[in-house]
Amino acid sequence: MGILTYRFIRTVEIEDRPLAHLRNVIHSKLRRGESFAFSWEVSVDQGSGRNSVWLGPDIPIVFEFFDGREIPLNPRWLRELARSANSPAGLVLVPEPDATPSPAPEG
């Protein structure tokens, strides 16, 4: 389980694997000087609902991983998260797709 800390006051617990993918997409956007929204669902045990924060290059953000190993990234998931981050709704953590591309239809 990892933690994303926003402006040193808000923490969000996210499993290490999705957090590694989010870090990659967020770093890419911030490196380009882009601001965007990030939204996530709140689990039932934490009261349910949905939260959203505005991320920008001047807002401190910290990614903490509890597993010291580097996590292999799924390129398909990164593309889907980046597409989400570039949409009007902003970045939303979508489920991880299969890493292998689907075979082309025969025909």
C-alpha positions in Angstrom: 0.0 0.0 0.0 1.4 3.4 -1.0 0.5 6.9 -0.1 0.0 10.0 -2.2 0.4 13.2 -0.2 -1.0 16.4 -1.6 0.1 19.8 -0.3 1.5 18.0 2.8 -2.1 17.9 4.3 -4.1 15.3 2.3 -3.1 11.7 2.0 -4.6 9.1 -0.2 -3.9 5.4 0.2 -3.4 3.6 -3.1 -1.9 0.2 -3.8 1.8 0.4 -4.9 1.1 -0.9 -8.5 -1.5 1.7 -9.4 0.4 4.4 -7.6 3.5 3.7 -9.7 1.4 4.2 -12.9 -0.2 7.4 -11.5 3.2 8.8 -10.6 4.4 8.3 -14.1 1.4 10.0 -15.7 1.4 12.8 -13.1 5.1 13.5 -13.4 4.8 13.6 -17.2 2.0 16.2 -17.0 3.7 18.3 -14.3 7.1 18.2 -16.2 5.3 19.9 -19.1 3.9 22.5 -16.8 0.3 21.3 -17.2 -2.3 21.5 -14.4 -5.2 19.0 -14.2 -7.7 17.4 -11.9 -7.2 14.0 -10.3 -10.3 12.2 -8.9 -10.7 8.9 -7.1 -13.4 6.9 -5.4 -13.5 6.6 -1.6 -13.9 3.0 -0.3 -17.0 2.0 1.7 -14.9 1.6 4.9 -13.8 5.2 4.6 -17.3 6.6 4.0 -17.8 6.1 0.2 -18.0 8.9 -2.3 -15.5 10.5 -4.6 -12.7 13.0 -4.0 -11.0 15.3 -6.4 -7.9 17.6 -6.2 -6.3 20.1 -8.6 -2.7 19.2 -9.5 -0.2 21.8 -10.8 3.5 22.3 -11.1 3.6 24.6 -8.1 1.7 22.2 -5.7 3.8 19.8 -3.6 3.0 16.2 -4.1 4.8 13.2 -2.6 4.6 9.5 -3.6 5.5 7.0 -0.9 5.9 3.3 -1.7 6.1 0.6 0.9 7.6 -2.0 -1.4 11.2 -1.1 -2.2 11.2 -2.9 -5.5 10.7 -1.0 -8.8 7.3 -1.9 -10.3 7.2 -2.9 -14.0 4.8 -0.5 -15.8 2.0 -1.6 -18.1 2.2 0.6 -21.3 -1.5 0.1 -22.1 -2.5 1.3 -18.6 -0.2 4.3 -18.9 -1.8 5.3 -22.2 -5.3 5.0 -20.7 -4.4 7.0 -17.7 -2.7 9.7 -19.8 -5.8 9.9 -22.1 -7.9 10.3 -18.9 -5.5 13.0 -17.6 -5.9 14.9 -20.9 -9.7 14.8 -20.9 -11.9 17.6 -19.5 -12.8 15.4 -16.5 -9.1 14.9 -15.6 -7.1 11.9 -14.4 -9.2 9.1 -13.0 -7.7 5.8 -11.8 -9.2 3.2 -14.3 -8.7 -0.6 -13.8 -5.5 -2.0 -15.3 -6.0 -3.5 -18.7 -4.3 -6.7 -19.8 -0.7 -5.8 -20.8 -0.8 -7.8 -24.0 -2.4 -6.2 -27.0 -5.5 -7.9 -28.4 -4.9 -9.9 -31.6 -6.1 -8.2 -34.8 -9.4 -9.5 -36.1 -9.1 -11.9 -39.0 -10.7 -11.0 -42.2 
